[in-house]
Amino acid sequence: MELAALIILALVALAAIGLCGFTLIVLTRNHQEEKRDLHNRLMSREYPEYLHGKHTEQILRTEEEKARNRPEEHEKTSKEFEEHKRKAGKY
């Protein structure tokens, strides 16, 4: 009788562990699918905005600002020449 009860308890324990593992696998798979779906929906919504929206305009503005603030080649040469001339004047 004790052996039968022990076997039944072992089977119930194995069934409980198997059910927990099965539940964990199913919930993980569902979560991954929902996560992938949400990511795809967000990217499909934001991608056109990214291409023609604020991101692109901001990048263009920063590039134009860099180009405007970059010294011209003759200005760079003249500044170097003036510095060299100033150093030569000290001696």
N, C-alpha and C positions, 0 to 999 in steps of 0.2 A: 504494500500500500504506500509506504513511504517512497519507494522507487517510482511509482506511478505519479505521485504528487510532484516529485522532483523533476521528472521528465516533462510534465505539464507546465510547471513553472519555467523551465528552460525554454520550452517552445513559445510560451507567452512572452518571455523576455526577448527572444530572437525576433518574434513578430513585431514587438514594440520598437526595437532597434531598426528593423527593416522599414517599418512605417515612417519613422522619423527620418531615415535616410531618403526614402522616396519623396516625402514632403519637402525636404530640403532641396533635392534635385529639381523638382517641379517648380518650386518657388524661385529658385535661382534662374532657371531657364525663362520663366515668365518675366522676371525682373530685367534680364538681359534684353529680351525682345521689346519690352516697353521702353527701355533706355535707348535702344537703337532706333525705335520708331520716333521717340521724342527728338533725338538728335537729328534725324533726317527731316522732320517737320521744321525744326528751328533753322537748319541750314538752308532748306529750300525757301523759307520765308525771308531770311536775311541776305542771301547771296546776291539777289538783284540790287538790294539796297547797298550792299558792299561794293558792287561794281559801279553803280551810278549814284552813289549817295555821299554821305558825309566823309566816309573814309577816303575815297578817291579825291574829293575836293581838298581835304586837309593835306594829303600828300602833295598835291599839286601846289598848294599855297606854300608849303615849306620849301619845296624845290625852287619856286619862284623867288622866295625870300633869300635863299642861299645864293641864287644867281645874282640877285640885286646887290647883296652885301659883299660878294666876292670882289676883291680888287682887280682892276684891269691889269694887263701885263705891263703896260707903260707906267702905270702908277706904282706897281711893285718895283720896277727897275728904278724909278726916280727916288723912291723912298730908300732903297739900298744905296743909291748913288749919294743921296743927301747924307746918310749916316756915315758913309765912307769919307765924304768930304769933311764932315764935322770932326771925325777922328783925325784926319790928316791936318786939320787946322790947329789942333792942340799942339802939334810938334812944330 
